[in-house]
Amino acid sequence: PGPGVSPPPPPPAWPSPNPQTPGAGAQTASDGLATVKGVAAKLSLTAWLLFGGLVLAVIATFFPFGKVSASVDMFGADIGSSVSTGWGSSQFAVLILVAGVVALAYPMLSGSAMTVRRLIGLSVDVVLLVMLAVYWFISISSNHDQYGGVVKVSPGPGLLMYGGAVIAIAVAVVRLWLDQSRRQKQSY
């Protein structure tokens, strides 16, 4: 180098650990999306029923499970009020049971076969979910028309969604047992 010009810096002894390339964040995001699409494409109808029902059951817990309305006829005018029942320990129990189903049904995401032990545990968990739904519907129907029609209790949107979710989950478990039965017959 000439006078007044400094020499160039020496090259690094090792390459930088994370070379930054433009657009690398977008590439990893599209890789993640491709992975999700790949997993979703591999899921069977049974898995879609089960996990779709579980998602719907969780969403249902955030909606009212019952609606209480009262109307009184005073001097020819109908005075009414309506109250929706809120979040309670029962909805929390649903979340706990759904977590148990997810833990037991996890092998379905990879497409592997479910063991009989997992199927039994899954069935017990789903029977508890069904029993809760039946209890809630019976409870609401028994309180439907109290006090001579003054107080009426009806199912809320959360309970209706939960009922549909439980039906989907139960159908999925029956399909899993049928698949298990077919696999055992093929092995003989």
C-alpha positions in Angstrom: 0.0 0.0 0.0 1.0 3.5 -0.7 1.5 6.4 1.8 -1.6 7.2 3.8 -3.5 4.1 2.7 -4.1 1.4 5.4 -3.7 -2.2 4.5 -6.9 -4.2 4.0 -8.1 -6.2 7.1 -7.0 -9.8 7.3 -9.6 -12.4 6.3 -11.5 -14.1 9.2 -9.9 -17.2 10.6 -13.3 -19.0 10.4 -16.5 -18.3 8.5 -19.4 -16.6 10.4 -21.6 -19.2 12.1 -24.8 -17.8 10.6 -24.5 -16.4 7.1 -27.3 -14.0 6.5 -28.9 -14.4 3.1 -31.7 -12.1 1.9 -35.1 -13.7 2.2 -34.0 -16.5 4.5 -36.9 -15.9 6.9 -39.4 -16.3 4.1 -37.8 -19.5 3.1 -38.1 -21.1 6.6 -41.7 -19.9 6.8 -42.6 -21.5 3.5 -40.8 -24.7 4.6 -42.9 -24.7 7.8 -46.0 -24.2 5.7 -45.0 -27.0 3.4 -44.5 -29.3 6.4 -47.9 -28.5 7.8 -49.5 -29.1 4.4 -47.7 -32.4 4.1 -48.9 -33.6 7.5 -52.5 -32.4 6.8 -52.5 -34.3 3.4 -51.4 -37.5 5.2 -54.1 -37.4 7.9 -56.9 -39.9 7.5 -60.6 -39.1 7.7 -60.6 -40.6 11.2 -57.8 -38.3 12.3 -59.6 -35.3 10.8 -62.8 -36.2 12.7 -60.9 -36.7 16.0 -58.8 -33.6 15.9 -61.4 -31.5 14.3 -63.9 -32.5 17.0 -61.3 -31.8 19.7 -60.7 -28.3 18.3 -64.5 -27.7 18.2 -64.8 -28.9 21.8 -62.2 -26.5 23.0 -63.8 -23.6 21.1 -67.2 -24.5 22.5 -65.9 -24.1 26.1 -65.6 -20.3 25.5 -69.3 -20.0 24.6 -72.2 -20.1 27.0 -73.5 -23.6 27.7 -76.9 -22.5 28.8 -79.3 -19.6 28.5 -81.7 -18.7 31.3 -84.6 -16.3 30.5 -87.4 -15.1 32.6 -90.5 -13.2 31.6 -93.3 -11.8 33.7 -96.6 -10.4 32.4 -97.3 -7.2 34.4 -100.4 -5.2 33.5 -100.4 -6.6 29.9 -96.7 -5.8 29.3 -94.2 -8.7 29.0 -91.1 -7.9 31.1 -88.3 -10.2 30.3 -84.6 -10.7 30.9 -82.1 -13.2 29.7 -78.8 -14.4 31.2 -76.2 -16.7 29.6 -74.4 -19.1 31.9 -70.7 -18.5 31.9 -67.4 -20.4 32.1 -67.2 -22.8 35.0 -65.4 -25.8 36.3 -67.2 -28.1 33.9 -65.7 -26.4 30.9 -62.3 -26.7 32.6 -62.9 -30.4 32.9 -63.6 -30.6 29.2 -60.2 -29.0 28.5 -58.5 -31.5 30.8 -60.2 -34.4 29.0 -59.4 -33.0 25.6 -55.7 -32.8 26.6 -55.9 -36.5 27.6 -57.4 -37.4 24.2 -54.7 -35.4 22.4 -51.9 -37.2 24.4 -53.4 -40.6 23.7 -54.1 -40.0 20.0 -50.8 -38.3 19.2 -49.5 -41.3 17.2 -52.3 -40.7 14.6 -50.5 -37.6 13.5 -47.6 -39.6 12.2 -49.9 -42.2 10.7 -48.7 -45.0 12.9 -51.1 -47.6 14.3 -52.7 -47.1 17.7 -51.9 -49.7 20.4 -54.8 -51.4 22.2 -53.8 -49.7 25.5 -54.0 -46.3 23.9 -57.4 -47.1 22.3 -58.8 -48.3 25.7 -57.6 -45.1 27.4 -58.9 -43.0 24.5 -62.3 -44.8 24.7 -62.5 -44.1 28.5 -61.7 -40.5 28.0 -64.3 -40.1 25.2 -66.9 -41.9 27.3 -66.4 -39.2 30.0 -66.7 -36.5 27.3 -70.0 -38.1 26.1 -71.3 -38.5 29.7 -70.7 -34.8 30.3 -72.6 -33.8 27.2 -75.5 -36.1 28.1 -75.6 -34.8 31.7 -75.7 -31.2 30.5 -78.4 -31.8 28.0 -80.5 -33.7 30.6 -79.9 -30.9 33.1 -81.1 -28.3 30.8 -84.1 -30.2 29.6 -85.2 -31.0 33.1 -85.0 -27.3 34.0 -86.5 -26.1 30.7 -89.8 -24.7 32.0 -89.8 -23.9 35.6 -92.2 -21.9 37.8 -95.2 -22.1 35.4 -93.4 -20.9 32.4 -91.8 -17.8 34.0 -88.2 -19.2 33.9 -87.0 -21.0 30.8 -83.7 -22.7 30.4 -82.3 -23.5 26.9 -79.0 -24.8 25.6 -76.5 -22.2 24.7 -74.3 -22.2 21.6 -71.4 -23.7 23.5 -73.4 -26.7 24.5 -74.7 -27.2 20.9 -71.1 -27.0 19.5 -69.8 -29.3 22.2 -72.6 -31.8 21.4 -71.5 -31.8 17.7 -67.8 -32.1 18.7 -68.5 -35.1 21.0 -70.4 -36.9 18.2 -67.4 -36.4 15.8 -65.0 -37.6 18.4 -67.0 -40.6 19.2 -67.4 -41.5 15.5 -63.6 -41.2 15.2 -63.0 -43.6 18.1 -65.4 -46.2 16.7 -63.6 -46.0 13.4 -60.3 -46.5 15.2 -61.6 -49.6 16.9 -62.9 -50.9 13.5 -59.5 -50.3 12.0 -57.9 -52.1 14.9 -60.2 -55.1 14.3 -59.4 -55.2 10.6 -55.6 -55.2 11.4 -56.0 -58.1 13.8 -58.0 -60.1 11.3 -55.3 -59.5 8.6 -52.5 -60.8 11.0 -54.2 -64.2 11.4 
